[in-house]
């Protein structure tokens, strides 16, 4: 069975985020009353697994082994069965 995982990786609280600081400064210069921005990354991963438990285990392992640095980042994800194989949706910009 094919699964889709939407993974979000963000810096842990307390870790400096120069990208977020730069974005916040830019937004303030445009007149937005922004107090903080934390940058992160989003990924959509399509993969095969036998069932929901195996898919959950696989995503957790992918995050631990490659997608996130566990010392500095935290990964969260939403997992769902792919009802329309071959019709990958683009992540909205």
N, C-alpha and C positions, 0 to 999 in steps of 0.2 A: 504494500500500500504506500502511496506517495503522501508525504507530509510537507507542510510549509511552516517554517518558524520565522517570525518577525522578531529579530534580536536587536535590542538596544544596549549599547555599551556606553557607560558614563564614568567619569572620574569619581573616585570615592570622595566623600565629604572631607574637607581639610587639605586635599591635594590642590596645589596651585593650578589654575586653569588660564594660561595666558591667552588662548584663543577666545575663551568666553569673555575675558576682560576687554580684549580688543573689540569684540562684537558689541559689548555693552557700551563702550565709549563711542562707537560709531552710531549706535541707536540714539544715545543721548545727544550727540551732535546734530542729529536729524530732528530733535525736539521731542523724542519719546522719553517719558519719565521712568526709565529702566533703572532698577536698583541692582540687579545681578543677572548674569547670563552664564550658564554652564553648558559648554559644548559637549557633544557626544557623537556617536555614529550609529546608524541604523543599517541593518542588513536583512535581506530576505534569503533564507536558505531552503532550497527544495531538496528532499532526500527520501530514500525508501526506508521503511521500517515495518515490522510485522504488526505492531499494535501501538496504542497510545503510550503504554508504559515504556516500550522500547524506544519510541520516538523521543519521549521526555528524557530518558537516559542519554540518548545520542546527542541531543541538543546541549544538555548540561556538560557532557564531555567535550563537545566542540568548543564551547565557551571556555572551559577550563584549560584546554590544550592549545588553542590558537586564537580565538576571537577576542578574548579579553586577557589583560595582564592582571591576575588576581591580587597582586601587590598594590596596584594603583587604581584599578577599575572594578566596577561591578556590572554584571550582565543580567538583564531581565529579558524575558521572551514571552511571546504568545504563540501557541502551537495549535494548528488545525489540520484536519485531513484535507487534502486537495481534492475538491469535488470535480474539477475540470482540468485534468492533466494536459500539459502542453499549452495552456492558456495562462501563463504567468502574468500577473498584473504588475505594472511598474509601481514602485513606491512613489507616492505623490511628492512633488517638489515643494 
